[in-house]
Amino acid sequence: MSYTLAWLEAHNAPESELRTRLQDALVRATDAEAVIQETLDNVLHDYAYGGDLVESAQGAIAAIEQAQEEKDDVAALLEEERGKVAELTEKLEGERDRWKEELGKELADERKALETSLEMLQARVRELEAAPKTETPVVDRTVALRAAPAHVGKVIHVNFRNGGNQSAVELYNEASTIDEDPARQDEAARLYLCALAIDPTYASARCNLGNIYFRKRLLKDAIREYDQAIKDDRRCAEAFYNRGYIELEIGESRKAVGFFLQAIEIDARFADAYFNCAMALEQSSDPHTATWHWKKYLELEPKGTYSDIARSHLLRCTPPAAPKRPRARARKTDTKGAI
C-alpha cells in the first residue's frame, strides 16, 4: 500500500481524498487496539485494589466487544479502500501505457517528417551543386567596387605556410591578385584575414575583404568591414566609397551621398565616386546638384566605360534652354516724307 500511496503522490492523482481516508482508517484501528489494552489494564488495576472483579470484568468485556466491533469496521473499510487503490492503480497503469503508445506514435511521425525534410534539403543541395555557377551581374546603373591600394605602413613578419615568412603587405598583394576570381575568393579572404591578424589596422585589407563579402551578398559582414576600415584609416577613400555603394544598392540614396562626398573630399580625382554620387543625388530628387557631378565625372573619364551612361543622365538632368525670341528692333524715322 505504501507503493500505491507513493504512486498517487508522485503523479498528483485527483483521488487525493482516497489517501486521506486510508490514513484515517489506520488511525481508527490503532485507537481501537489502544482502547482494548486500556480496558484490560483497568480490570487488572481494580482486581489488585480489591474492587468488584465481576463488575469490572463485565465492563471490560463490553468495552472490548465495542472496540472489537470498531476494529472490524476499520478492517472492512481498509479492505474496501485497498480494492479501490488496486482499481485506481490498474487504471493509472493503463493510462500510462496509452500515453506511452500515443507519444511513441507522435515521435515516430515527427521523425518521419524530419527525415523527409532532410531528404528534400539534400536533393536541393545536389541540384544546386550540379547547376552551372554564374557570377552575379553588375548593375549598369553603378560602377563596380573599388579595391584599396597597397598598405604603406609598417611591415610585420610572421611565420606562414611551410615555414616561410610573409609580411602583411605580401599577404595583401597575393590576395589582391585572386580576390575577383569567384573560384578563389575564399582563398583570398583567408589571406586578407591573415594580413589582418598581423596588422589589425590594415584598412586596405579590411576594405578588400568587405568587397569579397559584398560579392557573396553578405551585406552585413561587408558593412562591418567597411566601417572598421573607416575607423582605422579616415583617409581610406575606397572604404567610404564602397560603404556608399552598399547604401545605394539597398535604396538609401541620401546616406550614400554622404559617403560618396567624403570619398571625393579625400580624393578629388575619384571618378567613380562622382558617378555614383550623381546617381544617388538623382534618386534623392536633386538633379541640379547631380548635374555638376555628372560633368565632373566626364571631365575625369571622357571615354570611360560608363561615359555614355553619364552623358545620357546629364542630358536628362540639364533643363532645356529657353527658346530664343527675335529681339525687338526700333523703327527708323522716315525723313523722306517730312515737310
KEDREN-598933 format. One line per 8 residues: number of its first residue (from 1); for each residue x, y, z of N, C-alpha, C. Coordinates in Angstrom, 1 decimal. Example, Ala and Ser with C-alpha at 12.3 -4.5 7.8 and 13.67 -1.06 7.14 Angstrom:
# KEDREN-598933
1> 13.2/-5.7/7.8/12.3/-4.5/7.8/13.2/-3.3/7.8  12.8/-2.2/7.1/13.7/-1.1/7.1/12.9/0.0/7.9
# end
This chain:
# KEDREN-598933
1> 0.8/-1.2/0.0/0.0/0.0/0.0/0.9/1.3/0.0  2.0/1.2/0.7/2.9/2.4/0.7/3.4/2.7/-0.8  3.6/1.7/-1.6/3.9/1.9/-3.0/2.8/2.6/-3.7  1.6/2.2/-3.5/0.4/2.9/-4.1/0.3/4.3/-3.7  0.5/4.6/-2.4/0.4/5.9/-1.9/1.5/6.8/-2.6  2.7/6.2/-2.7/3.8/7.0/-3.3/3.5/7.3/-4.8  2.9/6.3/-5.4/2.5/6.4/-6.8/1.5/7.6/-7.0  0.5/7.6/-6.1/-0.5/8.6/-6.1/0.1/10.0/-5.9
9> 0.9/10.1/-4.9/1.6/11.4/-4.5/2.5/11.8/-5.6  3.2/10.9/-6.2/4.2/11.3/-7.3/3.5/11.8/-8.5  2.3/11.3/-8.8/1.6/11.6/-10.1/0.5/12.6/-9.8  0.4/13.1/-8.6/-0.6/14.1/-8.2/-2.0/13.7/-8.7  -2.4/12.5/-8.3/-3.6/11.9/-8.7/-4.8/12.7/-8.1  -5.9/12.9/-8.9/-7.0/13.7/-8.4/-7.7/13.0/-7.2  -7.5/11.7/-7.0/-8.1/11.0/-5.9/-7.3/11.1/-4.6  -6.8/12.4/-4.3/-6.0/12.6/-3.1/-6.9/12.3/-1.9
17> -8.2/12.5/-2.0/-9.1/12.2/-0.9/-9.0/10.8/-0.4  -8.8/9.9/-1.3/-8.6/8.4/-1.0/-7.5/8.2/-0.1  -6.4/8.9/-0.3/-5.2/8.8/0.5/-5.5/9.2/2.0  -6.3/10.3/2.1/-6.6/10.8/3.4/-7.5/9.8/4.2  -8.4/9.2/3.5/-9.4/8.2/4.1/-8.6/7.0/4.6  -7.6/6.5/3.8/-6.8/5.4/4.2/-6.1/5.7/5.5  -5.5/6.9/5.6/-4.8/7.2/6.8/-5.7/7.3/8.0  -6.9/7.9/7.8/-7.9/8.0/8.9/-8.3/6.6/9.4
25> -8.4/5.6/8.5/-8.8/4.2/8.9/-7.7/3.6/9.7  -6.4/3.9/9.3/-5.3/3.3/10.1/-5.3/3.9/11.5  -5.6/5.2/11.6/-5.6/5.8/12.9/-6.7/5.2/13.8  -7.9/5.0/13.2/-9.0/4.4/14.0/-8.7/3.0/14.4  -8.0/2.2/13.6/-7.7/0.8/14.0/-6.7/0.9/15.2  -5.8/1.8/15.1/-4.8/2.0/16.2/-5.5/2.4/17.5  -6.5/3.3/17.4/-7.2/3.7/18.6/-8.0/2.6/19.2  -8.6/1.7/18.4/-9.3/0.5/18.9/-8.4/-0.4/19.7
33> -7.3/-0.7/19.2/-6.3/-1.5/19.9/-5.9/-0.9/21.3  -5.8/0.4/21.2/-5.4/1.2/22.5/-6.5/1.0/23.5  -7.8/1.1/23.0/-8.9/1.0/24.0/-9.0/-0.4/24.6  -8.7/-1.4/23.8/-8.7/-2.8/24.4/-7.6/-2.9/25.4  -6.5/-2.4/25.1/-5.3/-2.5/26.1/-5.7/-1.7/27.4  -6.3/-0.6/27.2/-6.6/0.3/28.4/-7.6/-0.4/29.2  -8.6/-1.1/28.6/-9.7/-1.8/29.4/-9.1/-2.9/30.2  -8.2/-3.7/29.6/-7.6/-4.8/30.3/-6.7/-4.2/31.5
41> -6.1/-3.1/31.3/-5.3/-2.5/32.4/-6.2/-2.1/33.5  -7.4/-1.6/33.2/-8.3/-1.1/34.3/-8.8/-2.3/35.1  -9.1/-3.4/34.4/-9.6/-4.6/35.1/-8.5/-5.1/36.1  -7.3/-5.2/35.6/-6.2/-5.7/36.5/-6.0/-4.7/37.7  -6.2/-3.4/37.4/-6.0/-2.4/38.5/-7.1/-2.6/39.5  -8.4/-2.7/39.1/-9.5/-2.9/40.0/-9.3/-4.2/40.9  -8.8/-5.3/40.2/-8.6/-6.5/40.9/-7.5/-6.4/42.0  -6.5/-5.6/41.6/-5.4/-5.5/42.5/-5.7/-4.7/43.8
49> -6.6/-3.8/43.6/-7.0/-2.9/44.8/-8.3/-3.4/45.4  -8.7/-4.6/45.2/-9.9/-5.1/45.9/-11.2/-4.7/45.3  -11.3/-4.3/44.1/-12.6/-3.9/43.5/-13.4/-5.1/43.2  -14.6/-4.8/42.7/-15.5/-5.9/42.3/-15.1/-6.4/41.0  -14.5/-7.7/41.1/-13.9/-8.3/39.9/-15.0/-8.6/38.8  -16.2/-9.0/39.3/-17.2/-9.4/38.3/-17.7/-8.2/37.5  -17.9/-7.1/38.3/-18.4/-5.9/37.6/-17.4/-5.3/36.7  -16.1/-5.4/37.2/-15.0/-4.8/36.3/-14.9/-5.7/35.0
57> -15.0/-7.0/35.2/-14.9/-7.9/34.1/-16.0/-7.7/33.1  -17.2/-7.5/33.6/-18.3/-7.3/32.7/-18.1/-6.0/31.9  -17.7/-5.0/32.6/-17.4/-3.7/31.9/-16.3/-3.8/30.9  -15.3/-4.6/31.3/-14.2/-4.8/30.3/-14.7/-5.5/29.1  -15.5/-6.6/29.3/-16.0/-7.3/28.2/-16.8/-6.5/27.2  -17.6/-5.6/27.8/-18.4/-4.7/27.0/-17.6/-3.8/26.2  -16.5/-3.2/26.9/-15.6/-2.3/26.2/-14.8/-3.0/25.1  -14.4/-4.2/25.4/-13.6/-5.0/24.4/-14.5/-5.3/23.2
65> -15.7/-5.7/23.5/-16.6/-6.0/22.3/-16.9/-4.8/21.5  -17.1/-3.7/22.1/-17.3/-2.4/21.3/-16.0/-2.1/20.5  -14.9/-2.2/21.2/-13.6/-1.9/20.5/-13.4/-2.9/19.3  -13.8/-4.2/19.6/-13.6/-5.2/18.5/-14.5/-4.9/17.3  -15.7/-4.4/17.6/-16.6/-4.1/16.5/-16.0/-2.9/15.7  -15.5/-1.9/16.5/-14.8/-0.8/15.8/-13.7/-1.2/14.9  -12.9/-2.2/15.5/-11.7/-2.7/14.7/-12.2/-3.5/13.5  -13.3/-4.2/13.6/-13.8/-5.0/12.5/-14.3/-4.0/11.4
73> -14.9/-2.9/11.8/-15.4/-2.0/10.9/-14.2/-1.3/10.1  -13.2/-1.0/10.9/-12.0/-0.4/10.3/-11.4/-1.4/9.3  -11.3/-2.7/9.7/-10.7/-3.7/8.8/-11.5/-3.8/7.5  -12.8/-3.8/7.6/-13.7/-3.8/6.4/-13.5/-2.6/5.5  -13.3/-1.5/6.2/-13.1/-0.2/5.5/-11.7/-0.3/4.7  -10.7/-0.8/5.5/-9.4/-0.9/4.9/-9.4/-1.8/3.7  -10.2/-2.9/3.8/-10.3/-3.9/2.7/-10.9/-3.2/1.5  -12.0/-2.4/1.8/-12.7/-1.7/0.7/-11.8/-0.7/0.0
81> -11.0/0.0/0.9/-10.1/1.0/0.3/-9.0/0.4/-0.5  -8.5/-0.8/0.0/-7.5/-1.5/-0.8/-8.0/-1.8/-2.2  -9.2/-2.3/-2.2/-9.8/-2.6/-3.5/-9.8/-1.4/-4.4  -10.2/-0.2/-3.8/-10.2/1.0/-4.7/-8.9/1.4/-5.1  -7.9/1.2/-4.2/-6.5/1.6/-4.6/-6.0/0.7/-5.7  -6.3/-0.6/-5.6/-5.9/-1.5/-6.7/-6.5/-1.2/-8.0  -7.8/-0.8/-7.9/-8.5/-0.4/-9.1/-7.9/0.9/-9.7  -7.6/1.8/-8.9/-7.0/3.1/-9.3/-5.6/2.8/-9.9
89> -4.9/2.0/-9.2/-3.5/1.6/-9.7/-3.6/1.0/-11.1  -4.5/0.1/-11.3/-4.7/-0.5/-12.6/-5.1/0.5/-13.7  -6.0/1.4/-13.3/-6.4/2.5/-14.2/-5.2/3.4/-14.6  -4.4/3.7/-13.6/-3.2/4.6/-13.9/-2.2/3.9/-14.8  -2.0/2.6/-14.5/-1.1/1.8/-15.4/-1.6/1.8/-16.8  -2.9/1.6/-17.0/-3.5/1.6/-18.3/-3.3/2.9/-19.0  -3.5/4.0/-18.2/-3.3/5.4/-18.8/-1.9/5.6/-19.2  -1.0/5.1/-18.3/0.5/5.3/-18.6/0.8/4.5/-19.9
97> 0.3/3.3/-20.1/0.6/2.6/-21.3/0.0/3.3/-22.6  -1.2/3.9/-22.4/-1.8/4.5/-23.5/-1.0/5.8/-23.9  -0.6/6.6/-22.8/0.2/7.8/-23.1/1.5/7.4/-23.8  2.1/6.3/-23.3/3.4/5.9/-23.9/3.2/5.6/-25.4  2.1/4.9/-25.7/1.9/4.5/-27.1/1.6/5.7/-27.9  0.8/6.6/-27.4/0.5/7.8/-28.2/1.7/8.7/-28.4  2.5/8.8/-27.4/3.7/9.6/-27.5/4.7/9.0/-28.5  4.8/7.6/-28.4/5.7/7.0/-29.4/5.3/7.1/-30.8
105> 3.9/7.1/-31.0/3.4/7.3/-32.4/3.7/8.8/-32.9  3.5/9.8/-32.0/3.8/11.1/-32.3/5.3/11.3/-32.7  6.1/10.7/-31.8/7.6/10.9/-32.1/8.0/10.2/-33.4  7.3/9.1/-33.7/7.6/8.4/-35.0/7.2/9.3/-36.2  6.0/9.9/-36.0/5.6/10.8/-37.1/6.5/12.0/-37.3  7.0/12.6/-36.2/7.9/13.7/-36.2/9.2/13.3/-36.9  9.7/12.1/-36.5/10.9/11.7/-37.1/10.8/11.4/-38.6  9.7/10.9/-39.0/9.5/10.7/-40.4/9.4/12.0/-41.2
113> 8.7/13.0/-40.6/8.7/14.3/-41.2/10.1/14.9/-41.4  10.9/14.8/-40.3/12.2/15.4/-40.3/13.1/14.6/-41.4  12.9/13.3/-41.4/13.7/12.6/-42.5/13.3/13.0/-43.9  12.0/13.2/-44.1/11.5/13.7/-45.4/12.1/15.1/-45.7  12.1/16.0/-44.7/12.6/17.3/-44.9/14.1/17.3/-45.2  14.8/16.4/-44.5/16.3/16.2/-44.7/16.6/15.7/-46.1  15.8/14.8/-46.6/15.9/14.2/-48.0/15.7/15.3/-49.0  14.7/16.2/-48.8/14.4/17.3/-49.7/15.6/18.3/-49.7
121> 16.1/18.6/-48.5/17.2/19.5/-48.5/18.5/19.0/-49.2  18.7/17.7/-48.9/19.9/17.1/-49.6/19.7/17.0/-51.1  18.5/16.8/-51.6/18.2/16.8/-53.0/18.4/18.2/-53.6  18.0/19.2/-52.8/18.2/20.6/-53.3/19.7/21.0/-53.3  20.4/20.5/-52.3/21.9/20.8/-52.3/22.5/20.1/-53.5  22.2/18.9/-53.8/22.7/18.2/-55.0/22.4/19.0/-56.3  21.1/19.5/-56.3/20.7/20.2/-57.5/21.5/21.5/-57.7  21.7/22.2/-56.6/22.5/23.5/-56.6/23.9/23.2/-57.0
129> 24.5/22.1/-56.5/25.9/21.8/-56.8/26.0/21.4/-58.3  25.0/20.7/-58.8/25.1/20.3/-60.2/24.8/21.5/-61.2  24.1/22.5/-60.7/23.8/23.7/-61.6/25.0/24.4/-61.9  25.1/25.0/-63.1/26.3/25.8/-63.5/26.4/27.0/-62.7  27.6/27.4/-62.3/27.8/28.5/-61.4/27.8/29.8/-62.3  27.0/30.8/-61.9/27.0/32.0/-62.7/27.4/33.2/-61.7  28.2/34.1/-62.3/28.6/35.2/-61.5/27.5/36.3/-61.4  27.3/36.9/-60.3/26.3/38.0/-60.2/26.6/39.1/-61.1
137> 25.7/39.5/-62.0/25.9/40.5/-63.0/26.0/41.9/-62.3  26.9/42.8/-62.9/27.0/44.1/-62.4/25.9/45.0/-62.9  25.2/45.7/-62.0/24.1/46.5/-62.4/24.6/47.7/-63.2  24.0/48.1/-64.3/24.5/49.1/-65.2/24.5/50.5/-64.5  23.6/50.7/-63.6/23.4/52.0/-63.0/24.5/52.4/-62.1  25.4/51.5/-61.7/26.5/51.9/-60.9/27.8/51.2/-61.4  28.9/51.7/-60.9/30.2/51.1/-61.3/30.6/50.2/-60.2  31.6/49.4/-60.5/32.0/48.3/-59.6/32.7/48.9/-58.3
145> 32.8/48.0/-57.3/33.5/48.4/-56.1/35.0/48.7/-56.5  35.6/49.4/-55.6/37.0/49.8/-55.9/37.9/49.2/-54.8  38.9/48.5/-55.3/39.9/47.9/-54.4/40.8/48.9/-53.8  41.2/48.7/-52.5/42.0/49.6/-51.8/43.5/49.5/-52.3  44.3/50.6/-52.2/45.7/50.5/-52.6/46.5/49.7/-51.6  47.7/49.4/-52.0/48.6/48.6/-51.1/48.9/49.4/-49.8  49.1/48.7/-48.8/49.4/49.3/-47.4/50.7/49.9/-47.5  50.9/51.1/-46.8/52.1/51.8/-46.8/52.7/52.0/-45.4
153> 52.1/51.3/-44.5/52.5/51.4/-43.1/53.6/50.4/-42.8  53.7/50.1/-41.5/54.8/49.2/-41.1/54.7/47.8/-41.6  55.8/47.1/-41.8/55.8/45.7/-42.3/56.1/44.8/-41.1  55.2/43.9/-40.8/55.4/42.9/-39.7/55.5/41.5/-40.3  56.5/40.8/-39.9/56.6/39.4/-40.5/56.1/38.4/-39.6  55.6/37.3/-40.1/55.0/36.2/-39.4/55.3/34.9/-40.1  55.5/33.8/-39.4/55.7/32.5/-40.0/54.4/32.1/-40.6  54.4/31.8/-41.9/53.2/31.5/-42.6/53.4/30.4/-43.7
161> 52.7/29.3/-43.6/52.7/28.2/-44.5/54.1/27.8/-44.9  54.3/26.5/-44.6/55.6/25.9/-45.0/56.8/26.6/-44.4  56.6/27.3/-43.3/57.7/27.9/-42.6/58.3/29.1/-43.2  57.7/29.7/-44.3/58.2/30.9/-44.9/57.6/32.1/-44.2  58.4/33.2/-44.3/58.0/34.5/-43.7/57.2/35.3/-44.7  56.1/35.8/-44.3/55.3/36.7/-45.2/54.8/37.9/-44.4  55.0/39.0/-44.9/54.5/40.2/-44.2/53.0/40.5/-44.6  52.4/41.4/-43.8/51.0/41.7/-44.1/50.9/42.3/-45.5
169> 51.9/43.0/-46.0/51.8/43.6/-47.4/51.9/42.5/-48.4  52.8/41.5/-48.1/52.9/40.3/-49.1/51.6/39.5/-49.2  51.0/39.3/-48.0/49.7/38.6/-48.0/48.7/39.4/-48.7  48.6/40.7/-48.5/47.7/41.6/-49.2/47.9/41.5/-50.7  49.1/41.6/-51.1/49.4/41.6/-52.6/49.0/40.3/-53.2  49.3/39.2/-52.5/48.9/37.8/-53.0/47.4/37.7/-53.1  46.7/38.2/-52.1/45.2/38.1/-52.1/44.6/39.0/-53.2  45.2/40.2/-53.4/44.6/41.1/-54.4/44.7/40.6/-55.8
177> 45.5/39.6/-56.1/45.6/39.1/-57.4/44.6/38.0/-57.7  43.9/37.5/-56.7/42.9/36.5/-56.9/41.6/36.8/-56.4  41.4/37.9/-55.7/40.1/38.2/-55.0/38.9/38.4/-55.9  39.1/38.7/-57.1/38.0/38.9/-58.1/37.7/37.6/-58.8  38.4/36.5/-58.6/38.2/35.2/-59.2/37.1/34.5/-58.3  35.9/34.2/-58.8/34.9/33.6/-57.9/35.3/32.3/-57.4  36.2/31.5/-58.1/36.6/30.2/-57.6/37.7/30.3/-56.5  38.3/31.5/-56.4/39.4/31.7/-55.4/39.1/32.7/-54.3
185> 37.8/33.2/-54.3/37.5/34.2/-53.3/37.7/33.8/-51.9  37.4/32.6/-51.6/37.6/32.1/-50.2/39.0/32.1/-49.8  39.9/31.7/-50.8/41.3/31.7/-50.5/41.8/33.1/-50.3  41.3/34.0/-51.1/41.7/35.4/-50.9/41.2/36.0/-49.6  40.0/35.6/-49.2/39.5/36.1/-47.9/40.4/35.6/-46.7  40.9/34.3/-46.8/41.8/33.8/-45.8/43.1/34.6/-45.7  43.6/34.9/-46.9/44.8/35.7/-47.0/44.6/37.1/-46.3  43.5/37.7/-46.6/43.2/39.0/-46.0/43.1/38.9/-44.5
193> 42.5/37.9/-44.1/42.3/37.7/-42.6/43.7/37.4/-42.0  44.6/36.7/-42.6/45.9/36.5/-42.1/46.6/37.9/-42.0  46.5/38.7/-43.1/47.1/40.0/-43.0/46.6/40.8/-41.9  45.3/40.7/-41.6/44.7/41.5/-40.5/45.1/40.9/-39.2  45.4/39.6/-39.1/45.9/39.1/-37.9/47.2/39.6/-37.5  48.0/39.9/-38.6/49.3/40.6/-38.3/49.2/42.0/-38.0  48.3/42.7/-38.7/48.1/44.2/-38.5/46.6/44.4/-38.5  46.0/44.5/-37.4/44.5/44.7/-37.3/44.0/46.0/-37.9
201> 45.0/47.0/-38.0/44.6/48.3/-38.5/44.8/48.4/-40.0  45.0/47.3/-40.7/45.3/47.3/-42.1/44.0/47.6/-42.9  43.7/48.9/-43.1/42.4/49.3/-43.6/42.2/48.8/-45.0  43.3/48.8/-45.8/43.1/48.4/-47.2/42.7/46.9/-47.3  43.4/46.0/-46.5/43.0/44.6/-46.5/41.6/44.4/-46.0  41.2/45.2/-45.0/39.8/45.1/-44.5/38.8/45.6/-45.5  39.1/46.6/-46.3/38.3/47.1/-47.3/38.0/46.0/-48.4  39.1/45.4/-48.8/39.0/44.4/-49.9/38.3/43.1/-49.4
209> 38.5/42.8/-48.1/37.7/41.7/-47.5/36.2/42.0/-47.6  35.9/43.3/-47.3/34.5/43.7/-47.4/34.0/43.5/-48.8  34.8/43.8/-49.8/34.4/43.6/-51.2/34.0/42.1/-51.5  34.8/41.2/-50.9/34.5/39.8/-51.1/33.2/39.4/-50.5  32.9/39.9/-49.3/31.7/39.7/-48.6/30.5/40.3/-49.5  30.8/41.4/-50.0/29.7/42.1/-50.9/29.4/41.2/-52.1  30.4/40.7/-52.7/30.1/39.8/-53.9/29.4/38.6/-53.5  29.6/38.1/-52.3/28.8/37.0/-51.8/27.5/37.3/-51.3
217> 27.1/38.6/-51.4/25.8/39.2/-50.9/25.7/39.1/-49.4  26.8/39.1/-48.7/26.9/39.1/-47.2/27.0/40.6/-46.8  25.9/41.3/-46.9/26.0/42.8/-46.8/26.3/43.2/-45.4  25.8/42.5/-44.4/26.1/42.9/-43.0/27.6/42.8/-42.7  28.1/41.7/-43.2/29.6/41.4/-43.0/30.4/42.5/-43.7  30.0/42.8/-45.0/30.7/43.8/-45.7/30.6/45.2/-45.1  29.4/45.6/-44.6/29.3/46.8/-43.9/30.2/46.9/-42.6  30.3/45.8/-41.9/31.1/45.7/-40.7/32.6/46.0/-41.1
225> 33.1/45.4/-42.2/34.5/45.6/-42.5/34.7/47.0/-43.0  33.8/47.5/-43.8/34.0/48.9/-44.3/34.0/49.9/-43.1  33.1/49.7/-42.2/33.0/50.7/-41.1/34.3/50.6/-40.2  34.8/49.4/-40.1/36.1/49.2/-39.3/37.2/49.8/-40.0  37.2/49.7/-41.4/38.3/50.3/-42.2/38.3/51.8/-42.1  37.1/52.4/-42.0/37.0/53.8/-41.9/37.5/54.3/-40.5  37.2/53.5/-39.5/37.7/53.8/-38.1/39.2/53.7/-38.1  39.8/52.7/-38.8/41.2/52.5/-38.7/42.0/53.6/-39.6
233> 41.4/54.0/-40.7/42.1/55.0/-41.5/41.0/55.9/-42.1  40.9/57.1/-41.6/40.0/58.1/-42.1/40.3/58.7/-43.5  41.5/58.3/-44.0/41.9/58.7/-45.3/41.7/57.6/-46.4  41.1/56.5/-46.0/40.8/55.4/-47.0/39.6/55.8/-47.8  39.8/56.4/-48.9/38.7/56.8/-49.8/37.8/55.7/-50.2  38.5/54.5/-50.5/37.8/53.4/-51.0/36.8/52.8/-50.0  37.1/52.9/-48.7/36.2/52.4/-47.7/34.9/53.3/-47.7  35.1/54.6/-47.8/33.9/55.5/-47.8/33.1/55.2/-49.1
241> 33.8/55.1/-50.2/33.1/54.8/-51.5/32.3/53.5/-51.4  33.0/52.4/-51.0/32.3/51.1/-51.0/31.1/51.1/-50.0  31.3/51.9/-48.9/30.2/52.0/-47.9/29.0/52.7/-48.6  29.3/53.7/-49.3/28.2/54.4/-50.0/27.6/53.6/-51.1  28.4/52.7/-51.7/27.9/51.8/-52.8/26.8/50.9/-52.3  27.1/50.4/-51.1/26.1/49.4/-50.5/24.8/50.2/-50.2  24.9/51.4/-49.6/23.7/52.2/-49.3/22.9/52.5/-50.6  23.6/52.7/-51.7/22.9/52.9/-52.9/22.3/51.7/-53.4
249> 22.9/50.5/-53.2/22.3/49.3/-53.6/21.0/49.0/-52.9  21.0/49.3/-51.6/19.8/49.0/-50.8/18.7/50.1/-50.8  19.0/51.1/-51.6/18.0/52.2/-51.7/18.1/53.4/-50.8  19.2/53.4/-50.0/19.4/54.5/-49.1/20.2/55.6/-49.7  19.6/56.3/-50.7/20.4/57.2/-51.6/20.9/58.4/-50.8  20.2/58.9/-49.8/20.7/60.1/-49.1/21.9/59.7/-48.3  21.9/58.6/-47.6/23.1/58.1/-46.9/24.2/57.9/-47.8  23.9/57.4/-49.0/25.0/57.1/-49.9/25.7/58.4/-50.4
257> 24.9/59.5/-50.5/25.5/60.7/-51.0/26.6/61.2/-49.9  26.3/61.0/-48.7/27.3/61.4/-47.6/28.6/60.7/-47.7  28.5/59.4/-47.9/29.7/58.6/-48.0/30.5/58.9/-49.3  29.8/59.1/-50.4/30.5/59.5/-51.7/31.2/60.8/-51.6  30.5/61.8/-50.9/31.2/63.1/-50.8/32.4/63.0/-49.9  32.4/62.2/-48.9/33.6/62.0/-48.1/34.7/61.4/-48.9  34.4/60.4/-49.8/35.4/59.8/-50.6/36.0/60.9/-51.6  35.2/61.8/-52.1/35.6/62.8/-53.0/36.5/63.8/-52.3
265> 36.1/64.1/-51.0/36.9/65.0/-50.2/38.3/64.5/-50.0  38.5/63.2/-49.9/39.8/62.6/-49.7/40.5/62.5/-51.0  39.8/62.2/-52.1/40.5/62.0/-53.4/39.6/62.8/-54.4  40.1/63.9/-54.8/39.3/64.8/-55.7/39.2/64.3/-57.1  40.0/63.3/-57.5/40.0/62.7/-58.8/39.4/61.3/-58.8  38.6/61.0/-57.8/38.0/59.7/-57.7/36.7/59.7/-58.6  36.9/59.3/-59.9/35.9/59.5/-60.9/34.6/58.6/-60.5  34.8/57.4/-60.1/33.7/56.5/-59.8/32.8/57.1/-58.6
273> 33.5/57.8/-57.7/32.7/58.4/-56.6/31.8/59.5/-57.2  32.3/60.3/-58.1/31.4/61.3/-58.8/30.2/60.7/-59.5  30.5/59.6/-60.2/29.5/58.9/-60.9/28.3/58.5/-60.0  28.7/57.7/-58.9/27.7/57.2/-58.0/27.0/58.3/-57.2  27.8/59.3/-56.9/27.2/60.4/-56.1/26.1/61.1/-57.0  26.4/61.3/-58.3/25.4/61.8/-59.1/24.2/60.9/-59.2  24.4/59.6/-59.3/23.3/58.7/-59.4/22.4/58.8/-58.1  23.1/58.9/-56.9/22.4/58.9/-55.7/21.6/60.3/-55.5
281> 22.2/61.4/-56.0/21.5/62.6/-56.0/20.3/62.6/-56.9  20.4/62.0/-58.0/19.2/61.9/-58.9/18.1/61.1/-58.1  18.4/60.0/-57.5/17.4/59.3/-56.7/16.9/60.1/-55.5  17.7/61.0/-55.1/17.2/61.9/-53.9/16.5/63.1/-54.4  16.1/63.1/-55.7/15.4/64.3/-56.3/16.2/65.6/-56.2  17.4/65.5/-56.5/18.3/66.7/-56.6/19.1/66.7/-57.9  18.4/66.8/-59.0/19.1/66.7/-60.3/20.0/67.9/-60.6  19.7/69.0/-60.0/20.6/70.2/-60.2/22.0/69.9/-59.7
289> 22.1/69.4/-58.4/23.4/69.1/-57.9/24.1/67.9/-58.6  23.2/67.0/-59.0/23.7/65.8/-59.8/24.4/66.2/-61.1  23.9/67.3/-61.7/24.4/67.7/-63.0/25.9/68.1/-62.8  26.3/68.7/-61.7/27.7/69.1/-61.5/28.6/67.9/-61.4  28.1/66.8/-60.7/28.8/65.6/-60.5/29.0/64.8/-61.8  27.9/64.8/-62.7/28.0/64.2/-64.0/29.1/64.9/-64.8  29.1/66.2/-64.8/30.1/66.9/-65.6/31.5/66.6/-65.1  31.6/66.5/-63.7/33.0/66.3/-63.2/33.4/64.9/-63.5
297> 32.5/63.9/-63.5/32.9/62.6/-63.9/33.4/62.6/-65.4  32.7/63.2/-66.3/33.0/63.2/-67.7/34.3/64.0/-67.9  34.7/65.0/-67.0/36.0/65.6/-67.1/37.1/64.6/-66.8  36.9/63.8/-65.8/37.9/62.8/-65.5/37.9/61.5/-66.3  36.7/61.2/-66.8/36.6/59.9/-67.7/35.8/60.3/-68.9  36.3/61.0/-69.8/35.6/61.4/-71.0/35.3/60.2/-71.9  36.2/59.2/-71.9/36.0/58.0/-72.7/36.0/56.7/-71.9  35.5/56.8/-70.6/35.5/55.7/-69.8/34.4/54.7/-70.1
305> 34.3/53.6/-69.3/33.4/52.6/-69.5/31.9/53.1/-69.4  31.7/54.0/-68.5/30.4/54.5/-68.2/30.1/55.9/-68.7  31.0/56.4/-69.6/30.9/57.8/-70.0/29.5/58.0/-70.8  29.1/57.0/-71.6/27.9/57.2/-72.3/26.7/57.2/-71.4  26.7/56.4/-70.3/25.7/56.4/-69.4/25.6/57.8/-68.7  26.8/58.3/-68.3/26.8/59.6/-67.7/26.3/60.7/-68.6  26.6/60.7/-69.8/26.1/61.7/-70.8/24.6/61.6/-70.9  24.0/60.4/-70.9/22.6/60.3/-71.0/21.9/60.9/-69.8
313> 22.5/60.6/-68.6/21.9/61.1/-67.4/22.1/62.7/-67.3  23.2/63.2/-67.8/23.4/64.6/-67.8/22.4/65.3/-68.7  22.0/64.7/-69.8/21.0/65.3/-70.7/19.7/65.4/-70.0  19.4/64.3/-69.2/18.1/64.3/-68.5/18.0/65.3/-67.4  19.2/65.5/-66.7/19.2/66.4/-65.6/19.3/67.9/-66.0  19.9/68.2/-67.2/20.1/69.6/-67.6/18.8/70.1/-68.1  18.2/71.2/-67.5/17.0/71.7/-68.0/17.1/72.3/-69.4  16.1/72.2/-70.3/16.2/72.7/-71.6/16.3/74.2/-71.6
321> 17.1/74.7/-72.5/17.3/76.2/-72.6/16.0/76.8/-73.1  15.8/78.0/-72.7/14.6/78.7/-73.2/14.7/79.1/-74.6  13.7/79.0/-75.5/13.8/79.3/-76.9/14.1/80.7/-77.1  15.0/80.9/-78.1/15.4/82.3/-78.4/14.3/83.0/-79.2  14.0/84.3/-78.8/13.0/85.1/-79.5/13.7/86.2/-80.2  13.1/86.6/-81.4/13.8/87.8/-82.1/13.8/89.0/-81.3  14.9/89.7/-81.3/15.0/90.9/-80.5/14.1/92.0/-81.1  13.5/92.9/-80.3/12.7/94.0/-80.8/13.6/95.0/-81.5
329> 13.2/95.5/-82.6/14.0/96.5/-83.4/13.3/97.8/-83.3  14.1/98.9/-83.1/13.5/100.2/-83.1/13.1/100.7/-84.6  12.0/101.3/-84.7/11.6/101.7/-86.1/12.4/103.0/-86.4  13.0/103.0/-87.6/13.7/104.1/-88.1/12.8/105.2/-88.6  13.2/106.5/-88.4/12.3/107.6/-88.8/12.4/107.8/-90.3  11.3/107.9/-91.0/11.2/108.1/-92.4/11.3/109.6/-92.7  12.4/110.1/-93.2/12.6/111.5/-93.4/12.1/112.0/-94.8  11.9/110.9/-95.6/11.5/111.3/-97.0/10.2/112.1/-97.1
337> 9.3/111.7/-96.3/8.0/112.4/-96.4/7.9/113.5/-95.4  9.0/114.0/-94.8/8.8/115.1/-93.9/8.6/116.4/-94.6  7.9/117.2/-94.0/7.6/118.5/-94.5/8.7/119.5/-94.0
# end
